[in-house]
């Protein structure tokens, strides 16, 4: 299956998402914040099939991570997560870089579907409504 870099500062959410994705056979590399994710991306030369990141994190947030990753690894699909409406609004204008923004809380089925769609390149219809 896919190699996924999961960036999430909340340990409970990170563990939940990692387990959910591993159920689908994905190899998940966790990171606690954007700075750690950049280190992993650099070390692995961007060799991931998906970057899945929370938006609101300390050190380097998901928007900065998405901008950095898109610049250095333009073929890497990016899926963002957030529990805050104002953070979702910050993703406006990034539709060329970000596949989708999934809103927390989400179910196991929701995150698995969002990741499956991001890897397959299927853009959800409602994303354009939020990110236009």
C-alpha positions as CSV (number, residue, x, y, z in Angstrom):
1,X,0.0,0.0,0.0
2,X,1.1,3.6,0.5
3,X,3.8,5.3,2.6
4,X,2.2,8.1,4.6
5,X,3.9,10.8,6.7
6,X,1.4,11.6,9.5
7,X,2.0,14.9,11.3
8,X,-0.1,15.5,14.4
9,X,0.8,17.1,17.7
10,X,-2.0,15.4,19.7
11,X,-0.8,11.9,20.7
12,X,-4.2,10.4,20.9
13,X,-5.3,11.6,17.5
14,X,-2.0,10.6,16.0
15,X,-2.3,7.1,17.4
16,X,-5.9,6.8,16.3
17,X,-5.1,7.9,12.7
18,X,-2.0,5.7,12.5
19,X,-3.9,2.6,13.6
20,X,-6.8,3.4,11.2
21,X,-4.4,3.7,8.2
22,X,-2.4,0.7,9.2
23,X,-5.7,-1.3,9.0
24,X,-5.6,-0.5,5.3
25,X,-2.1,-1.8,5.0
26,X,-0.4,1.6,4.8
27,X,3.1,2.2,6.3
28,X,2.7,5.2,8.5
29,X,5.6,7.4,9.7
30,X,4.5,9.6,12.6
31,X,5.8,13.1,13.4
32,X,4.8,15.4,16.3
33,X,5.0,18.7,14.4
34,X,5.9,20.3,11.1
35,X,9.6,20.7,11.9
36,X,10.0,17.0,12.6
37,X,8.0,16.2,9.4
38,X,10.5,18.4,7.4
39,X,13.4,16.5,8.9
40,X,11.8,13.2,8.0
41,X,10.9,14.4,4.5
42,X,14.5,15.6,4.0
43,X,16.0,12.4,5.3
44,X,13.7,10.2,3.2
45,X,14.0,12.5,0.1
46,X,10.2,13.0,0.0
47,X,9.7,9.3,-0.6
48,X,6.1,9.2,0.6
49,X,2.8,8.7,-1.2
50,X,0.9,11.2,1.1
51,X,1.6,13.9,3.6
52,X,-1.3,13.9,6.2
53,X,-1.0,16.8,8.6
54,X,-2.9,18.7,11.2
55,X,-3.0,22.4,10.6
56,X,-2.7,23.8,14.1
57,X,0.6,22.6,15.7
58,X,3.5,24.2,17.6
59,X,6.9,24.9,16.0
60,X,5.7,24.7,12.4
61,X,2.0,24.5,11.5
62,X,0.4,22.4,8.8
63,X,0.1,25.4,6.4
64,X,3.8,26.2,6.6
65,X,4.6,22.4,6.3
66,X,2.3,22.2,3.2
67,X,4.0,25.2,1.5
68,X,7.5,23.8,2.3
69,X,6.6,20.3,1.1
70,X,4.9,21.5,-2.1
71,X,7.9,23.6,-3.0
72,X,10.4,20.7,-2.4
73,X,8.3,17.7,-3.3
74,X,5.6,19.0,-5.8
75,X,4.4,15.5,-6.6
76,X,3.6,14.7,-3.0
77,X,-0.2,14.8,-2.3
78,X,-1.1,16.7,0.9
79,X,-4.2,16.2,3.0
80,X,-4.8,18.5,6.0
81,X,-6.8,18.0,9.1
82,X,-8.3,20.5,11.5
83,X,-10.8,20.9,14.3
84,X,-10.9,24.7,14.0
85,X,-13.0,26.6,11.4
86,X,-10.6,29.5,11.3
87,X,-7.7,27.1,10.5
88,X,-9.8,25.6,7.7
89,X,-10.2,29.1,6.3
90,X,-6.4,29.5,6.4
91,X,-6.3,26.7,3.7
92,X,-8.2,29.0,1.3
93,X,-6.2,29.6,-1.8
94,X,-4.1,26.4,-1.3
95,X,-6.3,24.2,-3.5
96,X,-3.4,23.9,-6.0
97,X,-1.2,22.5,-3.2
98,X,-3.6,20.7,-0.9
99,X,-5.8,17.8,-1.9
100,X,-8.4,18.4,0.8
101,X,-9.0,19.5,4.4
102,X,-10.8,17.0,6.6
103,X,-12.6,18.4,9.6
104,X,-12.1,16.9,13.1
105,X,-13.7,15.1,14.8
106,X,-13.8,12.4,12.1
107,X,-14.7,8.8,12.2
108,X,-12.4,5.9,11.3
109,X,-14.3,5.5,8.0
110,X,-14.0,9.2,7.3
111,X,-10.2,9.4,7.6
112,X,-9.7,6.1,5.8
113,X,-11.9,7.4,2.9
114,X,-10.1,10.8,2.8
115,X,-6.7,9.1,2.6
116,X,-7.8,6.7,-0.1
117,X,-9.2,9.5,-2.2
118,X,-6.1,11.7,-1.7
119,X,-3.8,8.8,-2.8
120,X,-6.1,8.1,-5.8
121,X,-6.3,11.8,-6.7
122,X,-10.1,11.9,-6.2
123,X,-11.0,15.5,-5.3
124,X,-14.1,15.7,-3.1
125,X,-16.8,18.0,-4.5
126,X,-17.2,20.0,-1.3
127,X,-13.5,21.0,-1.1
128,X,-13.8,23.5,-3.9
129,X,-16.7,25.1,-2.1
130,X,-14.5,25.6,1.1
131,X,-11.3,26.4,-0.6
132,X,-12.4,28.8,-3.4
